[in-house]
Amino acid sequence: MNTYDVLARAFPDAPGDLSRLHGRLATAAERDGVLDVAYRIADSPVGPLLLAATEQGLVRVAYAREGHDAVLQALADQVSPRILHAARPGGGGMMLRT
Amino acid sequence: MTGKPPFEAIVAAHGRTVLCVCRAVLGPADADDAWSETFLSALKAYPALPAGANVEAWLVTIAHRKAIDVTRAAARRAIPVAETPEDATPSAPDADPDAGAELARAVARLPARQKHAVAYHYLAGLPYAEVAAIIGGTPEAARRAAADGIASLRRSYPGAPGSRVLP
């Protein structure tokens, strides 16, 4: 066991810690107007769909076969890299309803 | 075309490490706020981050500044008292017997410079040149601060004597 492993065990994160903090970040980012693209994955009869929205509205719907990571990278290149998963995007015009 | 990965990927790749660093530097009470403020500031500045930048070092630099802000704010809130407890280290009467908690308290007792050097080098994995750029001074001084911190932890960490626990 190396020094990192020993030290890291002193500062463990409980299950859900990072998810909770991520939620806080997405909420704060949207509040401050710095979340350019919010996305979520929605179940559908044709499989998981990626839904991405800007303040102007929905900008991309992608099937799983398109590769969601590749779709997000394309959005980063073409729209903005300020992209976050937002489980409950809301406020302003950035609403994703399924 | 930016060529940058989505910021979500940055959070996924570095979120855990930054949280670990925030907890080491600030303790659990303030770490969550520091983590959130670090990533919010990073998100704002992300489009301007130069291509090829060391993202982990960039995030730790932001976290370091947030930690200083939090520490200063806490100092301003502090209320003078006539007497101080013998051991000012946060420790509940029914202290967690877990060895990790003991080590966390030992890290909290380190002088700030040693604590920062240990956290940024050993937890964030930054080279000493990057650590020095964050905390000031030379890479050699940063290396010495980290080494002194580790040596102090080996001496003071009660549940884990010697190099068997801290290599």
Contacts between the chains, C-beta under 8 A, distances in Angstrom:
chain1	res1	chain2	res2	distance
A	1	B	167	7.0
A	2	B	167	5.7
A	3	B	122	5.1
A	3	B	150	6.8
A	3	B	166	5.9
A	3	B	167	5.4
A	4	B	122	5.6
A	4	B	123	6.6
A	4	B	125	7.1
A	6	B	103	7.2
A	6	B	160	7.9
A	6	B	165	5.9
A	6	B	166	5.6
A	6	B	167	7.2
A	7	B	24	7.3
A	7	B	103	7.2
A	7	B	107	7.4
A	7	B	118	7.2
A	7	B	122	5.4
A	7	B	123	5.7
A	7	B	166	7.9
A	8	B	20	5.8
A	8	B	123	6.5
A	9	B	99	7.9
A	9	B	100	4.7
A	9	B	103	7.4
A	10	B	24	7.6
A	10	B	100	4.5
A	10	B	101	7.3
A	10	B	103	3.9
A	10	B	104	4.2
A	10	B	107	6.4
A	11	B	19	7.7
A	11	B	20	4.7
A	11	B	23	4.1
A	11	B	24	5.5
A	11	B	100	7.7
A	11	B	104	6.2
A	11	B	123	7.5
A	12	B	100	6.5
A	13	B	16	6.4
A	13	B	19	5.7
A	13	B	20	7.5
A	17	B	19	7.0
A	18	B	15	5.3
A	18	B	16	6.3
A	18	B	19	6.7
A	21	B	15	7.3
A	21	B	19	7.1
A	21	B	32	6.2
A	21	B	35	5.5
A	21	B	36	6.1
A	22	B	11	6.3
A	22	B	15	7.1
A	24	B	32	7.8
A	24	B	36	5.1
A	25	B	11	7.1
A	25	B	36	5.7
A	25	B	39	5.1
A	25	B	40	6.2
A	25	B	43	7.5
A	28	B	36	6.4
A	28	B	40	5.2
A	29	B	40	6.2
A	29	B	43	5.5
A	32	B	40	6.9
A	32	B	44	7.4
A	34	B	40	7.5
A	34	B	43	5.4
A	34	B	44	4.9
A	35	B	43	7.4
A	37	B	6	7.8
A	39	B	8	7.9
A	72	B	6	4.6
A	72	B	8	6.9
A	72	B	9	7.7
A	73	B	5	6.7
A	73	B	6	6.6
A	75	B	6	6.9
A	76	B	2	6.0
A	76	B	4	5.9
A	76	B	5	6.4
A	76	B	6	4.5
A	77	B	1	4.6
A	77	B	2	5.7
A	77	B	3	6.8
A	78	B	1	7.2
A	80	B	2	7.7
A	80	B	47	6.9
A	81	B	2	5.1
A	81	B	4	4.0
A	81	B	5	6.9
A	81	B	6	5.9
A	81	B	7	5.9
A	81	B	46	5.9
A	81	B	47	6.2
A	82	B	7	5.5
A	82	B	43	5.8
A	82	B	46	5.9
A	82	B	47	6.6
A	83	B	6	3.9
A	83	B	7	5.6
A	83	B	8	5.5
A	84	B	6	8.0
A	84	B	7	6.0
A	84	B	8	5.3
A	84	B	11	7.2
A	84	B	43	7.5
A	85	B	8	5.4
